[in-house]
Structures are given as C-alpha cells and as structure tokens.
Amino acid sequence: MSEDTSWPDMRALKLFGIALPILQAPMAGAGLSALAVAVAEAGGLGAIPCAAIALDQARAEVAAFRARTRRPLNLNFFCHAVPPVDAARLRAWRDRLAPYYAERGVVPPEALGDAGRQPFDAAACAFVEEARPEVVSFHFGLPPADLLARVRAAGAKVIASATTVREARWLAERGVDAVIAQGAEAGGHRGLFLTDDVTTQVGTFALLPQVVDAVGVPVIAAGGIADGRGVAAAFVLGASAVQVGTAYLFCPEASVTPAHRAALRAGGDADTALTNLFSGRPARGIVNRLMREQGPLDPAVPPFPLAGAALAPLRATDAAGDFTSLWSGQARALAVELPAGELTRRLAADGRIALARAAAPG
C-alpha cells in the first residue's frame, strides 16, 4: 500500500507501517477480526481486544485476521491489578441488585469473586510471542518490565493509553513507542492508572497538545473524534494519528447488540456519563436504567473487574439494554453508518480536506 505523504506528522505511519493515520480502538466486546480486517485493508491499523476474550479465542481471531490480510495488527491487553476479594462488599452489591433479580425472575449468582478479565501475564505474553503482532497496546498502564521486554523482543511496537500528562511521561520514561492521549470524551473504560479521580480528567483537545509537548514519541489522539474535522484538529494540535472507537460501532462489522446499536442511533452529545456500575472501573457509556436508578458512579461498587459478576444474570435477559454497558463517546452524533473500510478512508480523506482548508490563506 503506497504511503501518503500529505500528513503534517508522518511518524505514526512509518512506525506502524500503515497508509492512513487511523487506528481502530480495540473496544472490548464490540469488534473482532472482521472489523480489524476491514480497517487494515483500508490502510488503517486494526485491533483485536484480547483483554476481553480467552486466549484460545484470541488465537482464533488472529488466525482469521491473518487468513484475510497481511496488513499490520494491534493486539490489546489490560494491565490492571487484580483486587482482593471482599466478600462482604460483593454481597452488598448483589443485595442492591436483588429487586432487579426478582423483577426479571432470575437467580442471583452464588459465585461473585471471579475476576473474569485477567491482566497481561506470562500466558498472554507467550501468546504474543506466538502471534507476533506488529503492535501491542496496553490499557491501565504497562505490564511488568520482564514481560514488556519479551513483547519488544517478539518484534512488536508498544503503545499505551494516558489520560494525563503525568501518565504520558510515565509511559515515555518506560520506552513506549507512542502514547495514546485519551481524552475524557472517549467511550469505554478510562485508561487512567496513576490516578482514580475522574473529576479532574482532561478533554482530548486540551490534553493532546500538552502531551505532545511533554513526550518525544508520537502521540495518538483518542476521544471525541468521529469525522474528518476531528482528525484535522488532532493533527493541528500535534497528533501523529488518531484512534477512533465509537464511530466504528456504527459499522456492520462491529459486534454490538441490537439494543446497543439502537441506543447509539438514538442519542446525542449529552446522554453519556462516566460509570463504574458495570465493571467497577470508570467508563463512558449511554445512560440507561441501571445508571439512572443507581447513580452512575458509586464508591461502594466492587472494584474492577469484580463488579460485573453480579450483573451477569440480568445481562442474560436484557434485550432492552437496561443492565448492560452501552459504551459510547460524546461525539457519536457525528458518526455515519458505513462499512468500516469506507469509514476509514472517509475519515482520512475528510481530514486532509479540513487540514487544507485550515492552511489556506484568508
């Protein structure tokens, strides 16, 4: 695929070996190899969210990707610390949900201490060494130094999310190849790891230039970017690429539920909120019944990833999306329903047009 030299900063394109500076956000639970292939074939960087699936499934998804394209691939993992099991806190959370169990006629779960999502560990590292992806991305910090060294030795470029300048510097000091500056507008889980204070989280277009000034590696803008104007704005502020999530949820290749897709289509800019109810960690989603009735943020909710087990019986009967996370960023009203490859090309083309207009005299 020929290189496009019309972008102000070419470092991300050269780093990842891609033609267009558009990265598909991994979006755990919303996109697998079909979405990644479509983005990659269009010239962007596709991603598979390994944090949300078992390694056997991740292996199958990578194989499916490689069978359809030879383009670069990003494998994404979480780096959270597994919390100790507080049985009393877990029971209290289940008891709060008891009226919903009764209403839906479901049996409350007995086992509540299953962490579900595991952080990047030796087994995941061995999988990376086997799969040899071109890029590995991390959320919630970085893995231990010995595992990180093995990832690098496998030939992968390493990128990770930062929600503050302090986090960006921390990542750069540990040798990441690029930093993802995740603004507060972004859908899904906040990538924060040096703070747990969501009240001070910074918006993308305030955070981005500060991160660009603070680190020497390429910076990828994430959050609130759903059309070419957002792409152009990110480059004007110093980005080397953009990472797009919510806009890809509208694509037919995205594996979202009918309720999630309907909610995405229905809303606007002011109906998302940060919530910890679904996983125990702050994440931005469309306000639904559980968020309205329980309040979107509650310190009594068990920590990530333990909160989700108590919701499992409710999710199993949840055709309307009342008890299921409906992750979305704040710019989804700007999204259009297109196949993922076409969307990738449009984001880049419209971004170039907007950049040219911004640079034109008068």
Secondary structure, DSSP 8 states (H G I E B T S, - for coil): ------SS--HHHHHHT-SSSEEE---TTT--HHHHHHHHHHTSBEEEEGGGS-HHHHHHHHHHHHHH--S-EEEEEE--------HHHHHHHHHHTHHHHHHHT----S------S--S-HHHHHHHHHH--SEEEEESS---HHHHHHHHHTT-EEEEEESSHHHHHHHHHTT-SEEEEE-TT--EE----S---GGG---HHHHHHHHHHH-SS-EEEESS--SHHHHHHHHHTT-SEEEE-HHHHTSTTS---HHHHHHHHH--SSSEEEE-TTTSS-EEEE--HHHHHH-S--TTS--TTGGGGGGHHHHTT-TTSSSS--B--TTGGG-----HHHHHHHHHHHHHHHHHHHHS--
